[in-house]
Amino acid sequence: MTKPPICDYEGSDYQKAFWEEGGREYEDAVEAIALRRLLPRSGKRLLELGAGAGRNTPRYAGFDEITLLDYSRTQLEQARARLGNSPQYRYVAADVYNLPFAPAVFDTATMIRTIHHLKEGESALKQVSQVLAQQAVFILEFANKRNLKSILRYITGKQKWNPYTLEQVEFVKLNFNFHPRQIRSWLHQNGFFINRQLSVSHFRVGFLKRKLPLGFLTGLDSALQWTGALWQFTPSVFVRSTLTQGAPLHDFAFQCPQCGNHPLKPVLADIICPQCGKRFPYKDGIYDFRLK
């Protein structure tokens, strides 16, 4: 089986260049509002898929344990430098197509600004469903193919791809936009029941962000996010769903991503799979389960 391509942020200064110095205060603020509205106030274990440098991690403070997963080790190093070595956090470098966790060990998961880098998004969602317990909450953000800007560009002939067709579009290498109906279909097929949808980033326009106060734009976006229940024409859509299948929440354990053996105890040292002999390094507080 051919391994799907991986968008690797190894060595990137994405957090600083894009978020801290890239004029993205508006996007960060409205995403924080959406997360507050959708996220359970507390929980046992949360899995943050595509955690990067930990931009959103402090927003999950109500959970006993937070596992930050990213393919890039350097992104996790940045997250650990920002967040510290608290026992509340677990840092894991791994492939979202081969999650290194035993079944049903998380009661919540988030995937924010991550699926738009996945060529095989449905396969990733299947992996997520397997590590969540029954009735777990899953919050997914996706880049919306059928946003108002793309519709206008298509109608005026400035864009070739059709925003109304279901298939995803790769507008830049390993950057995908998805049709809302396709995302909903994938969630349903993997056992998720959709509870709520929010339309986010209504005013992601450079001119507006430069000319209008941040608080005004943020407040207006906040007031409009509920419209996601009726239609989705914004560049970003947040979906809260609940897993209707699976097992009750289990104690945390790893699973070998190479042979599927579990449970593997989360010791603070290299982990060796007793079934296939594969060694997974543990260094500077980060587990490395990447298969290369």
TAUR-V165158 format. One record per residue. N is the residue number from 0. OMEGA is omega in whole degrees, 0 to 359 (* if undefined). Layout:
n->N omega->OMEGA
n->N omega->OMEGA
This chain:
n->0 omega->180
n->1 omega->180
n->2 omega->179
n->3 omega->178
n->4 omega->182
n->5 omega->173
n->6 omega->189
n->7 omega->179
n->8 omega->181
n->9 omega->179
n->10 omega->184
n->11 omega->173
n->12 omega->185
n->13 omega->182
n->14 omega->182
n->15 omega->186
n->16 omega->185
n->17 omega->187
n->18 omega->187
n->19 omega->183
n->20 omega->186
n->21 omega->179
n->22 omega->182
n->23 omega->180
n->24 omega->180
n->25 omega->181
n->26 omega->180
n->27 omega->183
n->28 omega->183
n->29 omega->175
n->30 omega->177
n->31 omega->178
n->32 omega->180
n->33 omega->179
n->34 omega->179
n->35 omega->182
n->36 omega->187
n->37 omega->188
n->38 omega->171
n->39 omega->182
n->40 omega->181
n->41 omega->179
n->42 omega->181
n->43 omega->185
n->44 omega->178
n->45 omega->175
n->46 omega->178
n->47 omega->183
n->48 omega->185
n->49 omega->186
n->50 omega->182
n->51 omega->181
n->52 omega->174
n->53 omega->180
n->54 omega->184
n->55 omega->189
n->56 omega->179
n->57 omega->180
n->58 omega->180
n->59 omega->189
n->60 omega->182
n->61 omega->182
n->62 omega->181
n->63 omega->181
n->64 omega->177
n->65 omega->177
n->66 omega->178
n->67 omega->179
n->68 omega->175
n->69 omega->179
n->70 omega->183
n->71 omega->177
n->72 omega->182
n->73 omega->175
n->74 omega->179
n->75 omega->175
n->76 omega->177
n->77 omega->178
n->78 omega->181
n->79 omega->177
n->80 omega->180
n->81 omega->190
n->82 omega->180
n->83 omega->186
n->84 omega->180
n->85 omega->176
n->86 omega->176
n->87 omega->185
n->88 omega->173
n->89 omega->184
n->90 omega->185
n->91 omega->173
n->92 omega->184
n->93 omega->181
n->94 omega->183
n->95 omega->177
n->96 omega->180
n->97 omega->185
n->98 omega->186
n->99 omega->183
n->100 omega->175
n->101 omega->181
n->102 omega->169
n->103 omega->181
n->104 omega->178
n->105 omega->176
n->106 omega->177
n->107 omega->174
n->108 omega->173
n->109 omega->175
n->110 omega->185
n->111 omega->180
n->112 omega->182
n->113 omega->184
n->114 omega->180
n->115 omega->173
n->116 omega->187
n->117 omega->178
n->118 omega->180
n->119 omega->184
n->120 omega->181
n->121 omega->178
n->122 omega->179
n->123 omega->179
n->124 omega->176
n->125 omega->177
n->126 omega->180
n->127 omega->182
n->128 omega->183
n->129 omega->181
n->130 omega->178
n->131 omega->175
n->132 omega->176
n->133 omega->182
n->134 omega->175
n->135 omega->179
n->136 omega->178
n->137 omega->178
n->138 omega->183
n->139 omega->171
n->140 omega->177
n->141 omega->176
n->142 omega->189
n->143 omega->177
n->144 omega->185
n->145 omega->177
n->146 omega->188
n->147 omega->181
n->148 omega->181
n->149 omega->177
n->150 omega->180
n->151 omega->179
n->152 omega->179
n->153 omega->181
n->154 omega->182
n->155 omega->176
n->156 omega->180
n->157 omega->182
n->158 omega->184
n->159 omega->185
n->160 omega->186
n->161 omega->182
n->162 omega->184
n->163 omega->180
n->164 omega->188
n->165 omega->187
n->166 omega->179
n->167 omega->179
n->168 omega->178
n->169 omega->185
n->170 omega->170
n->171 omega->183
n->172 omega->180
n->173 omega->170
n->174 omega->189
n->175 omega->168
n->176 omega->185
n->177 omega->174
n->178 omega->181
n->179 omega->181
n->180 omega->177
n->181 omega->178
n->182 omega->180
n->183 omega->179
n->184 omega->179
n->185 omega->179
n->186 omega->180
n->187 omega->182
n->188 omega->181
n->189 omega->171
n->190 omega->181
n->191 omega->173
n->192 omega->184
n->193 omega->180
n->194 omega->187
n->195 omega->175
n->196 omega->177
n->197 omega->172
n->198 omega->189
n->199 omega->179
n->200 omega->178
n->201 omega->189
n->202 omega->178
n->203 omega->181
n->204 omega->185
n->205 omega->181
n->206 omega->181
n->207 omega->182
n->208 omega->179
n->209 omega->189
n->210 omega->184
n->211 omega->181
n->212 omega->181
n->213 omega->182
n->214 omega->180
n->215 omega->180
n->216 omega->180
n->217 omega->180
n->218 omega->180
n->219 omega->177
n->220 omega->179
n->221 omega->181
n->222 omega->184
n->223 omega->186
n->224 omega->181
n->225 omega->183
n->226 omega->177
n->227 omega->176
n->228 omega->184
n->229 omega->181
n->230 omega->181
n->231 omega->179
n->232 omega->179
n->233 omega->180
n->234 omega->181
n->235 omega->178
n->236 omega->176
n->237 omega->180
n->238 omega->172
n->239 omega->179
n->240 omega->180
n->241 omega->179
n->242 omega->185
n->243 omega->182
n->244 omega->175
n->245 omega->185
n->246 omega->173
n->247 omega->182
n->248 omega->178
n->249 omega->171
n->250 omega->183
n->251 omega->174
n->252 omega->175
n->253 omega->173
n->254 omega->179
n->255 omega->180
n->256 omega->180
n->257 omega->183
n->258 omega->178
n->259 omega->181
n->260 omega->176
n->261 omega->2
n->262 omega->172
n->263 omega->184
n->264 omega->181
n->265 omega->178
n->266 omega->180
n->267 omega->182
n->268 omega->175
n->269 omega->179
n->270 omega->180
n->271 omega->179
n->272 omega->182
n->273 omega->183
n->274 omega->182
n->275 omega->178
n->276 omega->181
n->277 omega->179
n->278 omega->178
n->279 omega->186
n->280 omega->171
n->281 omega->185
n->282 omega->178
n->283 omega->175
n->284 omega->183
n->285 omega->173
n->286 omega->180
n->287 omega->180
n->288 omega->180
n->289 omega->177
n->290 omega->184
n->291 omega->*
